[in-house]
Amino acid sequence: MVRVIAVGEPGEWTQKGNFLPKENVAFMAFHDVTDTTLEYLSPTIIYSPVLAPSFDCIELAILLHNLGFKGEYRAFARDLPKPDLIVREVRQICPRLSFQIVSET
């Protein structure tokens, strides 16, 4: 059973050295995140970069919020100057979504 979804290209995850659990991880593109895939995979947590080539964390947060995702959403960033500004914006737009930025320095 998949418990973790990593949104973005798998190569991008490994190149940037982002931490992900070794088991029960499904990689998918932004456009593959649908109510059907969330229902089928039943993730407890979703990870993504704060900024990816084809989407950003605010877009994904809005999508997850609109799909009624009940798990946690965590976005990774390196050397992000003010992550709290993004977190505050996402929480304002998507109040029912558990969102946090994992900042790597």
JOSULRA-V94274 format. One record per run of one state. SS is the DSSP state (H for helix, E for strand, C for the rest). FROM is the first residue (numbers start at 1). LEN is the number of residues. If there is no record, write none. Layout:
ss = [SS & SS]
from = [FROM & FROM]
len = [LEN & LEN]
This chain:
ss = [C & E & C & H & C & E & C & H & C & H & C & E & C & E & C & E & H & C & E & C & H & C & E & C]
from = [1 & 4 & 8 & 10 & 17 & 25 & 29 & 30 & 33 & 35 & 42 & 45 & 50 & 51 & 52 & 56 & 57 & 67 & 72 & 79 & 83 & 94 & 98 & 105]
len = [3 & 4 & 2 & 7 & 8 & 4 & 1 & 3 & 2 & 7 & 3 & 5 & 1 & 1 & 4 & 1 & 10 & 5 & 7 & 4 & 11 & 4 & 7 & 1]
